C-alpha cells in the first residue's frame, strides 16, 4: 500500500454549529463523536456563507447569476468552477492519486465543469445545489421538472444521467455512501486515494426514513428557544464556548410568529420538521460510520487524513419569501406534495426548517446560512489523523484557532508532499491558493495558522465582512433588516456579535474598511449592496431550466 496519506473529505450540507453530539447536540451521531474523541474538534473553522462559494470559491451562486445582470460577465462570477484555478483533484490525479467523489457537486452543470472534467476519476454526483432525497420528481406537461430551480441532473462517471436511470430504493445519504464504498473497494490499493463525500443532508427538502424520524418524536415540543438554551449549556460543558458567552438573541423575519404565538397545530408541524431534520443528521452519521468501518477493516484508517465539516451554517431562510422563486415554490408544493403532519419527512413532502430552528442550530452565533455573520460562516469541524501526532494525538482535543476552508487544499498538498503548480497548470494560467497549510500547526511546530495580521474577507448576497485577528467588521443590510452601514465586533469578547463597537473604536473600523477595499481589488470581488432581503432576511434565486439548454 502507498506510504503517502489517503484523504477523506466529508461535507455535510447546511449543518449548524451545534448539530452533532460532539458539538453539543442531542442528535445521535456516535460515529462522528468517535472521530472527534480520537481527533481534533475545531470551534474556529470558517467557510463561505453558502454552498458553492465554500466548495470552490465561486463569487456568487449560479442561481443568482442566471437571474441578475449585475454579476454577469465578471471574472469569478461564471456560476461554475472556472479554468483559472487548479482544482485539488486535478493536482492530485496528476501526482498519482486515485480521485473519487460521491455526492453533491454544485459547481456547474455544463460538461466542462462537471466533476469528471475537473479531476475526479470515479464519480457519482448530483449536479445542482439540492435534490429530493427519495428521487420523487414531479414533472409538468412540457416535460420539465415542477421544481425548476432543482433539476434532477446526476452524473455517473463522465456520463450525465437522469434520476430515472438510478436504481431504487434510493435515499440520498445511503446511496451516496453505497457508491463511495464501491469505489473504495474496487480501487488500486497501490495508489493513495483522495475521496470526497459531500452529502445533501440535512439540506431541504426535509426527508428521512419514518423509523428514524420516530426516534425523535416529541423531542422538540418545547420549541427552538428551549433547544437553543439546551445546546448552549452543553457547548459550555464541553469547553467549546466560554461559560460567560453572550449569545445573540433569536431574530425573527417580518411577521414570523414566535413559538408562544403558534397554535398547537402549528407547533406540532414545526416540531415535526425538526424531528425530520434530526433524523437526517442521524442517518448521515450512520453512513459515515460505514465508510470509516471499511477503512478500518482494510487497515487504511491509520493512514487516512479524515476531515469533516459543513459547507455553511444551518439553513434558516423562509423559502416562500425569496424573490423570484418563492411564489413558484409555494404553488408547486401545494400542487405536487403532501405536507400533512403525518406525511412530513416522506419523499412526496417538501418542507424546510425555518429561521428559529436555524438559529437554534448556530448558537451562540448570529443568524445562519447566507449571512456574513458567524452563524453563516462558522461550522463544526473534525480532523482525524493521529499519525501526524501533535494536536491530533490527544484524546478529546479542542482548538479555538481561526482556520478557513481555503486551508484545506494547501494542507492536503503539504501532507501528500505535492507542490502546488504555481501560476501555470496544464498549459493555462491559474491563481495561487489563498489558504495556509495546517500541517506545521497540527504537528505542534507552529502555535497558529494565521497570525493576528492576516486578513480574511467574505461577500455574498449583498453582505460583506472583513476580519483581522479578533476584529471583524460586517456590512449590515439596509433598513428595516439592518443599519446600512459597517458594524464592528471583537470576536474574542463577543463571539455572538451582540455589541457594535464602531463608535468606541472608529480607527479600528476605518482600518478594517480600508482592508476591505484592498480585498475587493485583490480578489476581484464585486458587491451589490442593494440586493433585496433573503427569505425574509436575505436573497437567493432559482435556476431557469431553459438557461442550461436541457
N, C-alpha and C positions, 0 to 999 in steps of 0.2 A: 504494500500500500504506500501511497505517497507520503513523504515526510512534510510536504507543505501542508498548512492547515486547510481544512474544509471550512466552508461558511454556510450558515443557515440564517437567513434574514426573514423574520416573521413580522408581518404588519397587519394589525387589526384596523378596522375601518370605522372611524368615528367613535372610538372608545375613550371614555373620560378618564381623568387622572386617578380617580378612586374606584374604578370599575372592576378591579380584580382583587382577590383576597390579600395578596402581598402588599397592596396599596390601600388597605383599609376597608375593602368591600365585604358585604355579607354574601355576595355571589360566590358560588362554589367554583374555585379554579385551582384544584390541587396540583395540577401539572405545572402551571406557571408558578405557583407558590414554591414548589420544589426547586425549580430552576432558580428562583430568587434566593432561596435559602442557601443554595450551593453556589451562588453567583453574586452579582452586584446589582442593587437597585439604584437607579438614578432619579433624583427628585428635580434636577435642574435641566433635564433634557428638553430641547425645544425643536419644534417643527415649523412649517408654514401653517397658516390657519385653515387650509383646505387641501383636498385630496391630491390633485396632480401637481400643484406647486411644491408640495412636500416630496413627491416621488421623483421629480426631476427638475425642479426649479422653474417651471413654466411661469411666465409673467402674469398670466391670467387664465382663468378656466376657459376651456374651449367653448363651453355652453354660453358664456358671456360674450366672448369674441364674436361668435356667429351672429349675435343679435345687436352688437354695439360697435358702430363705426369708429368710435373714439380710439379703440385699440388696434384696429385693423391696419396692416402694413408696417407695423413696427417690429424690429428685431426682438426676438424673445417672446413675441405675442402671436405666434403662429397657431397656438392651441394644440401643439403636439411637440414631442421631443425632436428638436431640430438637429442639423448636422454640424453645428458649431460647438458641440460637446462630444467628448469621447465617453460613451456610456460605460459604466462599470462592467457589464457582461461582455461588451466588445473587447475591452482591455484584457479581461481575464481569459476569454476564449483564445485570443491571440497568444497568450502566455501559457497555454496548455491546460487550462481548467475546463472541466465539463460544466456547462452553464445550464441551469434547469429553472423553470418557472411554472407555477400553477396558481392561478387566481386572477385578481383584478389588475388590469393594465392601466387604462385611463390616461394614456399618453399619446393618443392619436388613433384614428380609425383607418386612414389610408394605408395601403400595403407597405409603403416605405417607412412608415412609422410604427409598424406592429412589432411585437417583441422578437419574433424570429429574425426580422431585418435589423434589429439593434443588439444582436449578440447572444440571444438565448438559443441554444441548440435544441433543447427539448422544451416544448411549451404546450400547456393548455391554459387559455386565458379568456376572460371576459373583457371585451374592448371598452365599453362605456364605463361611466362612473358608478353604476349600480345595476342591479337586476333583481328580478323576482327570485327568491331563494328556492322556490319549487318549480321554476320554469313555467308558471302559469302566465301565459302571454296572450291576452285577447287582442284580436286584430279587427280593423274596420273593414267595411265593404270594399275599399280600394286596395286592400291587402297591405296596408301599412299598420304598424302597431298602435294600439289605442294610447299607450303611454309613449308618445313620440319622442320625448326627451330621454328615454331609456331604451333605445333599440336593442333587441336581443341578439347581439352580434358576439360570436365567440371565434377563437382560433384554436386549431389543433395542429401544432407544428406551423408550417408556412401557409396552411390552408384555412381560409375563413369559412366558418360553418354557421348554420342556423341552430337555434335551440331545439329544432325538430330532429337534428342529427345526433343529439346527445341521448344515450340510452338511460332509461329510468331504472329504478327510482332515483330521483335527484333531490338532494338538499345541498346547497352551495358549499358549506364548510366541509361536509363529508366527502362530496365529490372532488373538490379541490385537493383534499388530503389523499384520497384514493389515487389520483393521478400523480401526485408528488411521490407517494410511496412506490408506485410503479416505476417512475423514472429512477428513483434511488436504487431500487432492486436490480434494474437492468443495466446500470451504468458500468463503465470500465473502472474497476477499482484500482487500476494502476495510475489513474489520473485523479488529482484532487477535484473537488466539486464546489461550485457556488450555487446554492439553492435559494430561491426567492419564493416565499409563500405568503402572498398578500390576500388575506380573506376579505369578503364583503360583509362580514358580521362585525359589529351589530348595526350596520347601516340600514336605514329604511329601505324597503317596507319591512316592518317588524314581523318576522315569521320564524316559527320554531316548532319542533315536534310537540304534539299535545302532552305526551308523558313528561317532557322536560318542563313545559310551562306549568304543569300541575304541581311540581315540586315547590313552586313559589306562590302558590295560591294563598292569598290573604297576607302575604309578607309585606306588601306596600300599602296596606289600607290606611296607614297613618298619614300618608301623603309625602310629597317631596321635601318639605321643610324639615320634617322629622327625620327623614332619611339622611339629609344633609348634615344635620347635627350629629347623628349616629356616626357617620363616616368621619366627621371632623375629630371626634373623640378617639376613634381607632387610629387615625393618622397620627395623632399626638402620642398615643400609647406606643406606636411602632417607631417613634422618633423620626417620622417623615416630614412633619411640620413642627414648628416650635409651639410650646404649650401656651404662650401668650399671643398667638397669632390673632389678628383681627380679620376674620373672613369677610369678603364682600357680600352684602345682603343680596338676596334674590331680587332680580329686576323683572318687571312684567311688561310685555308689549301692550300697546294701546288697546284697552277694552278687554284684556285677557283676565279671566277670573282667578282669584286666589283659591286655594284648596277649601277654605272655610266658606267661600261663596258658591261652591258647586253643590248641585243636588246630589242625593245619594246615588242616583243612577249615573250621573256624570263622574262621580268619584270612582264608582266601580269600573267604569270604562277606562278611566285614566290609569287606575291601579293595574288593570289587566294588561295594558300596553307595557307598563314597567315590568310586569311578570314575564312577558314575552321577551323583552329586551334582555333580562337576566338569563333567561333560558338560552338565548342566542350566544351569550358570552360563555355559559357553561358548556354548550356543545362545541364551540370553538376550542375551548381548553381541552376537552376530551380528544379532539382531533389532533391538536398539538402534541398531546401525550403519546399518540400513536407514532408520530414521526420521531419523537425523542426515543421511544422504546426501540424502534427499528435501528436507530443509530447505536443505541446501547447494545442491543443484541448482536450487532455486526462488529462491535469493538471499535466504532468510529466516533463515538461521542466525545471521548477524551481529546481527540484531535480536531474537533469541530468548534469553531467560534460561533456561538448562538447569540443572536441579538433579537429582542422582541420589543416592539413599541406599537403605538397607534399613529395614524397619519395626521391627526389633529385632535382637538378636543371633541367632546361629545356633541352630537347634533342637537340643536335646540330650536331651530327655525320653525315658524308657522308656515308650512309649505303652501297652504292655500292663500297666504297673503303675499306670496312672492310675485313681483311684477312679471308679466308676460305669461308664465306657465301656471300661476296659481289657480285661475279660473278653469283652465284645462284639467288640472289635477282633480279639482272638486267634481266637475261634471263626469270625468272618466271613472272616478272611484264610485260615484253614485250609480252609474250605468252598468259597470262590469264587475264590481266587487261587493262582497258581503261583509260589512263591518258590524254585524250584530255582535254583542258581547261574547256569546258562546263561540263565535267563529273567528274572533280576532286572534291572529297568530298563524292561521292556516294560509295555504297558498293563494286562495281566492279572497283574502282580506288584504287591505292596504292601509296601514296606519304608520304614524311616526310618533316620536317621544314627546315633543313639545318643550317649551323654554324652561319650565320649572323643574322637571326631571333632569333636563340637560344641565342645569346649574347645580343640581344635587350631585351630579357626577363629576363636576370640575372644582368643587370647593377645595381650598379656600379662595380659589381664584375668581376673577371677574368674567362672567359670560361664558361663551362656548365657541364651537366651530364658526369660522368665517370672521371672527373678531381678532384684532391685533392685541387685545388684552391677554393676560396669562391664561385665562380659561380656554382660549382658542389655540394656543401655541405651546403650552406646557403639557407634556404627555408622560404616562408611566413608561418606564424603560427598564429592561432587564438584560444584563450581559452575563453569559455563562461560558467561561473558558479557563477553568482553574489551572490549566497547564502553563499559562502565562505567569502565574504567581502574583505577587504584589496584592493589589486590592481584590483580585479575583480568587485569592486563596483563602480568604476569611469567610467564615460562616455568617450568614445574615448581614453581609456588608451593605452599608448605605452611604451614598455620596450626595452632597448637595452642590457639587461642582456644576457650573454652567457649561453645557455642551449643546451641539445642534446636529440636525440631520445631515448637514453638509460635511460633518466629520466622518461619516460612515465610509465614503469612498477612499479618502486617504488612509483611514485605519485599516481597511481590508487590504489595500495595496501594500501598506507597510508590513503587515503580518505575513503576507504572501511573498514578500521580498521582490515586489514588482515595481518598477519605476513608472510614474505617470508619463505619458508621451510628451508632455510639454505643450508647445504651441501648434504642433502638427501631428495628425493621426490619420493613417490610411489615405494619405495624399490630400487631406483637407486641413484648413486652419481651425484650431479648436481653442477654447478657453481653458486656462488652468483652474483647478478646483479652488474654492474659497475656504474650505474647511481645514482642520488640522488633525493629524493622527493622534489617536488616544493611546497608542502603544507605550510611549515613554511615561505617561501619567499612570496608566493601569499597572505597569510593571514596577512602579514606585520610584522611577528615576526623576520624574518631574512632579511638582506639587500641584500643578494646574494644567489645563489645556489651553485656555485663552486668558491672557493676563488682563489686568484691570484697564488697560488702554485699548483693548480690542473693541472694534465697532461692529455691531450687527443690526441689520435693518429688516423690516417686514413691510409688505404692502399688498393689499388685496381688497377688492370691493370698496374702494374709496377710503379705506382705513390705512393708517401708516403707524409705524413705531420705529424708534431707534434706541439702541441700548449701548452703554459703555459701563462695564463693571456693574455696580449696584444700581446705577441710574438708568431710568427708562423714560423716554418721552413718547406720548401716544397722541396721535391726531384724533380728536373726538369728533363724531359726526355732527352735522348741523342740527339745530333745534327742530322738533322737540326732543329728539333722542339724546343729543349731546350738546356741546357748547360751541362747536365750530371753531375750535382752537386747539393748541398743543397743551397737554397736561403733563405734569412731571411727577414721577414716583421714585421712591427709594425702596427697591425690592428687598433689600436686606431687612429693613424695618417694617415694610408693609407689602408683603407678597400678594395680598388681596387687592392692591391698588385702590385703597379706600381714601387716601389723603393726598390731594393735589398740592404739590409743593412749588408750583410755578411762581407764586408771589413771594414765597420765602427764599427761593434760590433762583432769581431771574438770570443770573450769569451762567448757571449750570444749564438752564433751559436753552438759553441763547447758544451755548456751545453745542448742545445736542442737536438743535435745529440746523446749525451750520454743518454738523456732521451728516445730517440727513440729506442736505443738498449735495454734499460731496458723494454720498452713497448713491443718490439718484443719477448723478453724472457718470460715476464709475461703472454702474451696473446697467445703465440704460433704462432704469425704472421710469415708467410714466404713471401719473396718478390722476385719476378722475375723482376729485374730492367733492363732486356734486352728485355722485351716484345716489339713487333713492335707497330707502331702507330695505334691509334683507329680512323677509318673512316677519314683518313687524318691527325688525331692528336693522337688517342689512340686505344686500342684494344677491340674487342668483337668477339665471335664466335657463331656458331649455334648449336642447338640440333640435334643430329643424331636420327632420328625416330627409327632406329633399336636398339639403345642403351637402349631403355626403354621397349623392349620386347612387343611392341604393336601388 
